[in-house]
Amino acid sequence: MIRLFYYIFIFFITAGSINAKAAQKHIPSVQPKLVLFLTIDELSSEQLFIFRDKLSDKGFNKLLSGGAYFKNGLYPSGSNYPGTTVATFFTGAYPSTHGIISDHWFEQFKENEVKAIPDGNGSAVSADKMLSSSIYDEVRRVYGDSSKTAAIGFSPDKLVWAMGKDAGNTYWIDTKTGHFVSARDTSKNPEPDWVKEFNDKNMADLYAEREWGPLNDLAEYHKYLYFKEQMEGVNPFLFDLKKTKGSRPYFNVVNSPYGNKLVRDFTQSLILNENFGKDKIPDILTVNFLSNSSNSSGHDHFDPVCEDMILRLDAEIADLLKFLNNKIGLENILIVTSGITSPDKTTTELTEYDRGIFNGKKAAALLNLYLMAIHGQGKWVNEYYDGQFYLNHDLLEKSKLPLNEIQQEAASFLEQISGIAYALPASDVIAASMNLPAMQSLKLNYHPKRSGDLLIALAPGWREELPDGRLMSKEWIDERVPLIFYGWKITRQVHNEPVKMIDVAPTISSFLQISYPNGCEGDAIPGLTR
């Protein structure tokens, strides 16, 4: 009997010790050991809602059901360049402050074109043109190199603006080689051995031997369920991912679900080899995924191709969450998931909502002809970039014509062009009331040293034809994207009311108890943690 009591006593002591250790394991760290940003191209809350029953409970649904979900994260829709929203997200400032108004702009005093990210080799890739600090900069200011930082994805345009002034640990897939390349100057800072080992596996070559077709029965896809007549006779998609001739042989692989798989695998290798999230010093990592494919043109955000990309991305996110939980513990990680831009809702064929296509270069040529008819021969319009017209100030000065009068003439003419809802001189944009929603995006994207003399907003339903032939549609007033906080001390909640995306950076700064980025215009979002 005494022996029986002894064993019972030992059992309860041991069980209590095990339970105490298990409970201790799930106690969140004082501040997140790792802040992980999952930025996803062209993702909408609408898609997450429509596809929710087809998504697993370990990927997107895990984030949605266990985190703080904001359905309407707002960016001003003033630029076609995704890097503009990335800079806004990580600086907590609008383009009028951080300065990344587009991928190009024109310097009037020097009369030359400026590229946000200069052309050249990897060492030329930097965020030098950004005028305010990012959340990455602020963490490094406090902890120096002790805080590990990195960004991984498909293009430096969607990554370097997160990294801020030190973009060296930025990695993206090179469609020429199928390998991950970085922004570091390898002559001074050699590539880590683990990166070379990862690239030497040549995984892109393996995926290039595959095809990509529907993951599920086509009858289960949204378009086939709700648009049966439209989809009748439409063959299932099937993409051959073999390497192509030309300068980008791996383009098809990178822009397929296997591109997301490569990014996920590389992310896990980086976390393991560089020991992210292993000490008390907070680390920051940004991972960029694709929710749509460039392998096929003309599909909208409910198309089977896009749906299939999201379903397969869901599996990659589920694997990444499982990996993170095993290696670091999700209670020690703050995961912030968001779309970079909202998806294009248009298709190749015009509908009652699609009004037409606007070409800025052609509009600039027409404007130049109009000004020549009034004021004589000359190049009156220097350039057009991303909704902004730059007039020739030297010619205006030589002609002794008042800038304000020419701007007003030009604006009146531009408003007669189909597709342009508003054309405003820069001075009018500055003076415009912020209470007018249609003007707000123009004002928040205007920078006095980088923006043009005339700014336009396209009418709803109009798309812009970009120089490379792509068609780009923008929301009328704001880009709306999902925003999810998950892990660490985040409580479960759902918000329908809008939240400004400039509020994300100060929220993270508050969690890490560091200063806001130096140009920050947002405020920390209250009530997210327990």
N, C-alpha and C positions, 0 to 999 in steps of 0.2 A: 504493500500500500504506500509506504514512504517513497519507494522507487517510482510509483505511478505519479505521485504528486510532484516529484522532482522533474520527471519528463514533461508534465503539463506546464510546470513553471518555466522550464527551458524553452518550450515551444512558444509560449506567449512573449517571453523576452526576445527570442529570435524574430518572431513575426513583427513585434513592435519595432525592432531595429530595422528590419527590411522596409516596413511601411514608412518609417521616418526618413530613410534614405531615398525612397521613391518620391515622397512628398518634397524632400529637399531638392531633388533633381528637377522638379517642375516649378520651383520658385523662380520667377523672372529675375534677371540681373538688375542692378540698380539703374543702369542705362543699357540700351541694346548693345550687345557685343558686335552685332552686324546689322547695318541698315542695308536692305536689299531692295533696289528699285527694279521692278519689272515693267518696262515700257513697251507697249505693243502698238505697232502701226495699225491705223484704221480700225480700231476696236470701238464698239458702241455698247451702251447699256441695253439697247434694243436687241442686239444679237445675243447678249448673255441671257436675256429673258426668253427669247424665242427658242434658243437651243438648249435651255437649262436641263430639260428632261433627258437629253441625249448625252450630256456631260457627266463624267463620273463624279462621285462624291469625294474624290481625292485631289482634284485639280481646281478648276475655277469655282466649283460649288463649295469646296472646302473654304476657300478664301471668302466667298460671299456669305456663307452661313455662319462662319466663325469670326468675321471681322466687322469693321465699320465701313459700310458701303454707301457711297455718295453717287447717286445715279446721274447727276448733272454737274460735272466739273466744267467750268467755263474758261475758255481762252477767247480773247478778241480775234475775230477771223479776218485779220488784215493782211496776211501774207500767205503765199503759196508754199513757202519754204518750211519744212518740218523742223529745221534747226531753230527757227524762231520760237516755236512753242517749247522746245527742249530747253532753250536758254531761259525762257520765262519760268518754267517749272523749277529749275535748279537755282535760279537767282532770287525768286520771289519778286521779280520786277517785270514791268512791261517793256516792250521793245523801245519805247520812248526813253527808257532809262538804260537798259542793258545794251542797246545799240544794234542788235542783230535784227535789222528790219527785213532782211531777205538774204538770199545767197549772193546777190550782187547789189551794188549801188554805185552812184557816180559822184565823184568829188568835184565840185564846181571850181574851186580855186586851182586845183591841179589839172583839171580837165582830163581825168582818166578814170577808167573803170576800176572798181575795187571788188575783190572777191572775198566773201566772208572767210572761206578756207582757201588759201592760195593753191594753185596747181603746183605739182612738183613731187619729189619723192617723199617717203614717209616722214623724214625729219622736218618737212615744211608744214605738216599738219599740226595746227595749234588753235587755241581759243584766244589768240592775242587781240582779235578785233572786238572781243566782248569787253564792255566798259565797267562792269560790276562783278563782284566776286560771286562764286557759287557756294553751295553748302559744302562741297568738297574742299574749297579753298579755306573755309572757316574751320573745318575740322583739322586740316593740316596746319593752320596757323596756331592752333592750341596744342596739338600733339606731335607735329612734325612727321618724320618718317615712321614713327611708332604706330601711327594709324595707317593701315594698309588700304589703298584705294585702287579701283580699277573700273573699267567699263568695257563691255563685250557686246558685239552685235554685227550689223551688216554694212554700216557706212559711218565714216567719221562725222558726217553731217548730223547724225542722230546721237553722237556719243561725246565728242570733245567739249560741247557746251556744258555738259554735266561736270566733267573733270576740271574745268576752269584752267588756271594758269599752268598747271603741271599735267599735261595730257599724255605723258610718256607711257603710262600703263593702259592705254586704249588699244583694244584689239578688234579687228573686223575681218571678215572673210574676203579674201582677194579672189574675184571671179576669174582671174587669169591663171592662177596657180592652184586654187582650191585650198590654199593654206591660210592660216590666220597671220596677219601682219599687224604691226603696231606703229604708233606715232613716235616711238622713242628714236633717238639718234644712236644707232647701234655702234657707231665708231667710238662713242664715249661710254655708252651703257649697253653692253652686249645683251642679246636676247637670252632669257633664262633657258637652261638646259631642258626643262620640262616642256617648254613651248616647242623647241626643236624636235623633241621626242614625239610630241603629239602630232606635229605636222608630218613627221616621217612615216606615220601610219597611213597617210594618204587615204583617209576615209572617204573623201569626196570622189575618188576613183571608184570605190566600191559602190557608192550610191549612183554613180553615173551609169552603171550597168543595169539599173532597175527602171521600172516604169511606175508611174503614179496614176492610180485610178481610184474610184470610190471606195471608201472604207466600209460603208454599209450598203444595204440594198437601196437602190435609187428611189424606190417608192417611199422610203422613210425620210427623204430629204425635203426640206421646207417647200422649195419651189415645185416639186412634184406632188406634194400634198395639197397645196392651196392654189396653184396655177397650172392645173392639169392641161387645159386647152393650150396655153402658151407653150408648155413643155412637150406637148404631144409630138412625137417624131424626132425629138432632140436626142441625139446619141449620147451615151455616157462619155464623160471626159476620160481621156487616157493620154498622158504625156510621156513621151520618150525623153529620158533625162541624159542621154548620151552627150558626151562632149561635142561641142560644135567648133567649126572653124572660126577664125577671127581672133580678136583681142580678148574675148571673154568666154572661153570654152566651157567654164563651169557655171555659167549664168543659169541654166535650167535647173541644175542641182540646188544651187544656193537659193533660188526662188521657189523651192518646193518644200514640203514638210521636212525633208532631210536637211535643209538649211537650218531650221529650228533645232533639229536633233544635234547637228554639229555644234551649234551655239550652246546647247544644254551640256553636251559632253565636255566642251572646252571650259565652261563655267565650273563644272565639278572638278576638273583637273586643276584649275587655278586655286579654288578653295582649299583643296588638299595640299598642293605643293607650296602654297604661300601662307598656309595656316591662318586663313581668314576666320575671325570669330573665336579665336582660341585664348584671348586674354581679356583684361578689363578695359583695354583701350579700344574705343569703337572703330570699326572698319566700315567702309562704304563700298558697295558694289552695284553697278547698273548693268542690267542685262536686257538687251533689246530683242524682241521677237517679231515675226511677221504674222499677221492674221489674214493676209490676202496674197495672191501670187501674181507675179508679172509674166508668167508663162502663157497666159491667155488674156487677150484684151476683151473688154466689153462685158465682163461679169460684175454684177452689183453685189452688195453686202449680204444678200440672201441666196446668191447663186450657189449651186452645189459645189463649185470649186472653192469658194470662200468658206462655205460651211464645213467642207472636208478639212481645210486648213485649220480651222478653229478646233474641230474635234480631235485632230491629231496633235495640235498644240496643247490641248488639255492634258493629253497623256504625258507630254514632256514636262509640263508644270507639275503634274502629280509625281513623277519620278524625282524631280528636283526637290520638291517639298519633303519627300521621304528621305532623300539623301541628307538634306539639311537637318532634319530632325534627328537622324542617327549620328551625325558628326558634331553638331553644335547644340541642338535642342531648339525647337521652334519658339520656346518660351524666352529664349535669349536673342531672338532675331525679330526685327521689325521689318515686315515686308510691305512695300508700298507699290500697288499695281495700278497702272493707268494707261489709257490710250494716248498716243502722241497726237494723232489727228482723228477726227471723226471720219467714217468711211464715206466714199462717194456713193450717193444714192441713185445716180443716173446709170443708164445703160447705153449701148451703142445706138439704139433707135430712140428718136425723140418721142416723148409722151406728152400728155397735157401739162405736166409739170416742168418739162424741159423746153425752154424757150429758144435757145440758140447758142452759138459759139462766138466768143469775142476773141479777137487777135490784137494784142497790144501794139505789136510792131506795125501792123497795118494802120491802126488808129493813129499812131505817131506820124506815119507818112502822110495821112490825110490832114492831120493838124498842121504839119509843115507846109503842105500845099496851100492850105487856107491862109496861114500867116504870110506866105510869099505873095499871095494874091492881094493882100492888103498893104504889106510893108516892103515888098520888093524881094529880089532873089537873095538866097542865103539859107544856111542850115539853122533854122530857128529852134528846132528841137534836137538836142544833143542825143538823148537816149530815152528808152522806156524800159523800166524794170518793175515787174510785180505790182502793177497798179499805180505806178508813179511815173510822171513825165518830167524830164529834166530839160529846161530851156537853156538856150545858148546865151549866157550872161555877157560874154565878151561882145557878141554881135549886138545885143541890146544896148550895151554901153556905147559902142561905136555909132549906133543909129540914134542915140540920145532918146530912146523910148523908155518911158517909165515902166518898171518891172510890174507894178501892181496893175496897170492898165492892160498890159499884154496877158498877164495871168487871168484877168477877168474875161478878156476876149476869148482866150483859149478854153477856159472852163465852159463858157456859154456854147462854144462850138462842140466840145466833147459831149455835152449833155444831149446833143442831137443825134449822136451815134447810137445805134441800136445796141441794147444790152447794158449801157451805162445808166445807172440810176442817179448817181451823184458825181459831179466833178467839182472839186473845190480847190481854190488857190491855197497854198500853204498857210497864208496869214488867216484865212477863214477857218482852216482846220484848228489852228491854235486858239482862235476866239470862240469856236463852237461850244455850245453848252453840253456838258457831260450828261445832262438829263435827257438828251435825245439819243436813244439807243442806236439808231442807224449811223450816227456820227461817232459813237464811242470807239468803235474799232479803228476808224481812221485816226482818231486823236491818240489812242494808246499805242499805235504802231508808227507814229510820226516822231522822227528824231531830227532836230534842226540842222545838224551837220551832215546828215546822211540821206535824208528824204528829199524827194523831188519838189518841183515848184507847183505841181498839180497832182492831186490824189483822187482816185476814183473808187467807187464801190459799184459792183455789178448788181443788176436787178436779180431778184430771186429766180432761180431756174436757169440762169445763164452760166455757161462754163467758159473757162479761159483756155485757149490753145497755147501751150508752152513752146519755147523754141525747139525742143526736141520732139515735138509732135504730140506729146501727151495732152489729154484734156483734163483740166482740173476744175472741180466745182467746190465752192466754199459756202458755208452756212451764211445766212443773210446778216446776222448780227454776231453770234458767238459760235465757236466750235464747242460742241458738247461731248464730253468723254466720261467714261466711268472712272471712279477713283475709289480704291479699296485700301484700308489699313488693316493689317493682320499680324497676329503673333504678339510677342512681348507682353505688355500690359493692356492691350487693346480690348475693349468690350464689344460685344455683338450689338450692332445697331444698323438701321437703314434710314437713309435720308432722301426724301424727294426734292427738298428745296435746293436751289443752286449753291455751289461753293466755288469761290474763285481759286484758280489753280496757283495764283501767286501766294496763296496761304499755305501751301505744302512746305516750302523751304523753311519759313519761320516755325512751323509746327515741329519739324525734325530738329531744328536748332533748340527749341524748348525742351524736347525730350533728351537731347544730348547736353543740355545746360551750357550752351555756347552762344556766342553772339550771332545775330542774324546776318546774312550776307549784306555787304555795305550799301547796296542800292535797294534793299528790300522794301517793297511797298505793301506787302501783305501782313496779315495778323495770324497768330497761332489759332488753330481750330480748337475750340474748347470741348471738354467732355468726352474725349476719346479713350481715356485710360481709367482703370479702376484704382 
